[in-house]
Amino acid sequence: MKEIQHIDTQRLVLASQSPRRKDLLEEAGVLIDIIPSHADEILPEGVDPAGCAIALGRLKARDVAESHPDRWVLGADTIVVVDDMILGKPASGDDANRMLRLLSGRAHQVCTGFCLLNASLDREICDVVVTDVTFKALSEAEISWYIDTGEPFDKAGAYGIQGKGASLVREIKGSYTNVVGLPVCEVVEHLKAIDLVEFR
Ligand SMILES: Cc1cn([C@H]2C[C@H](O)[C@@H](COP(=O)(O)OP(=O)(O)OP(=O)(O)O)O2)c(=O)[nH]c1=O
């Protein structure tokens, strides 16, 4: 059977508590150890949204690399951008309602910034992928129903395209896995470039 082979006997360290990132990498055949970052996610000032997503991904990777300097560490951050406004995770039901109203009936961008780093090799590779997502127009009843599912609360922009949130999405242009939390194609390309995995 054709599969991804790990050249290095070391597994990749995923600096994330996100079950989505774990599943996406494991489904792609990438072997990982999970060591979540506890760094405070503070948005840098004067940086565009794509740069913010990279900066937060780098922050998480660096935080975990401090205690695992000999490993390749992957940190990532997903944000939703509408009208140059960055939407992270909603703080409350009202906040989720505000975000979903903002997204209703129009297009927005989902940016996932990620950073692969190995401290002892002094190597750091950062990248960002942007996906355009268009929501259908949402009624107040649909927004309330969706908030009541509980899905919005641990997700940027207050929705999950991989769950019941799929029924809110009219169109997507670009990487689907990027919206779910990690652009698998681009991440695996970088893993190949650093000789951590290859296709055989
Ligand atoms: C837009 C969107 C986001 N998300 C999720 C992906 C991320 O887990 C989350 C954004 O929060 P992040 O801060 O990127 O990640 P996290 O806090 O879940 O995990 P960690 O910081 O430990 O890596 O939103 C979806 O699951 N589906 C979607 O459609």
The ligand as a Gaussian input file, in Angstrom:
#p B3LYP/6-31G(d) Opt

LIG

0 1
 C      -13.452000      28.445000      10.783000
 C      -13.239000      27.171000      11.556000
 C      -12.393000      27.104000      12.649000
 N      -12.221000      25.944000      13.342000
 C      -11.335000      25.852000      14.513000
 C       -9.886000      25.473000      14.169000
 C       -9.142000      25.868000      15.434000
 O       -9.147000      24.743000      16.331000
 C      -10.015000      26.978000      16.032000
 C       -9.294000      28.304000      16.051000
 O       -8.544000      28.403000      17.214000
 P       -6.967000      28.330000      17.276000
 O       -6.530000      29.322000      18.312000
 O       -6.379000      28.431000      15.900000
 O       -6.656000      26.856000      17.772000
 P       -7.104000      26.127000      19.109000
 O       -7.197000      27.078000      20.262000
 O       -8.311000      25.293000      18.809000
 O       -5.898000      25.116000      19.340000
 P       -4.343000      25.461000      19.652000
 O       -4.214000      26.936000      19.898000
 O       -4.003000      24.630000      20.860000
 O       -3.611000      25.000000      18.429000
 O      -11.188000      27.091000      15.197000
 C      -12.910000      24.797000      12.962000
 O      -12.771000      23.736000      13.608000
 N      -13.738000      24.841000      11.871000
 C      -13.951000      25.972000      11.142000
 O      -14.724000      25.938000      10.159000

